[in-house]
């Protein structure tokens, strides 16, 4: 009727030579006689659109306790709640607008998960157990034998097959309230994947003797355990057998990381070569990974050194003629005197924070030389400061260096191991007992070896 009055107004205006004026007057009269919402049916949305996950999209691998962004893998049970129904969609009588609810499945990560601690939709907190039951939350923990979710199965379209998503942890939101919009917010969840879940998924952790290095009170893990899982996990890692890793050196480094309280909760979420993930995990404890004698040996550039570090003592008769140990002092010309670490602060909802350690005396002596790195698995300021301190100790002072030669017996030595020298004479007293880390080995055509080492501090 409103449209008819507008047309009539146009016809009358045309009869007097002013059709546009007649249309305008007719539209005004129609709006006055038939205001919006009087008898008109509000426009109702029959469905929703959103960006689907891309084929081959990477699901993150997590360790410890961290916050991850979810990926929507299913949606259904879309419902429109009339404006005057006051139903579960959040609409109220007389609001004049429909509201909407939807069911969602949101993938979190690969592997078995220990717990779900919190959820956020945009900037709003998701109540995991809401008292008003507006939105029910199901948590599928990524069991390899898990079955299809009952809610999803009940709301599949005809002909669709239920998917169990074995080995994938995901959250199902039943009847999630969208309010007056059909837009789906960005979801993030805080989850944990601790030692019990790791060992259940990957028996190699226990076979290496690393299952005793459990998470700390904050839910953070030993970086050595994280690295061991990635290298041996058959689902998403390198799939190596436990016997491919030298268990003794891995346990030694795990004990060192525990002694230094070096813990982390890293997220491996980029599609990149496995070696890049390995280098990232090594950086949490300044580690060195060496393949020798048929196994991967693990070492680290430790600072400060511990008195109980195992090392091999090399005797004078083992030196190669013409290559007796030559000692020196490494240059500190370009050594970093300021170390800055960017990390994710759990206390600040996993927003970026910065920790820095510096040597003001050295900065004043030769200028500022900064080293910057980012480790997303560091989640507390205490650990961030400890890593900065460790890196600063290792870099600020030029360490003692040594070069020496050995005969065929040198084949048993490898980069990363610790050695010391049995020295003769009072002039060598100051060097007696100094421990060096082998950093380079050169093999000569005649089967002899030249070694380079750096003082372990």
PyMOL commands that set and color helices and strands:
alter all, ss='L'
color gray80, all
select helices_A, chain A and resi 2-15+19-33+150-154+195-201+204-207+223-232+242-244+247-259+274-282+316-318+346-348+360-366+381-396+408-412+426-431
alter helices_A, ss='H'
color red, helices_A
select strands_A, chain A and resi 61-62+64-69+71-81+99-110+115-121+124-126+136-141+168-179+187-193+221-222+263-264+267-268+287-292+295-300+312-314+326-329+338-345+351-358+370-374+400-406+418-421+436-443+449-455
alter strands_A, ss='S'
color yellow, strands_A
deselect
rebuild
show_as cartoon
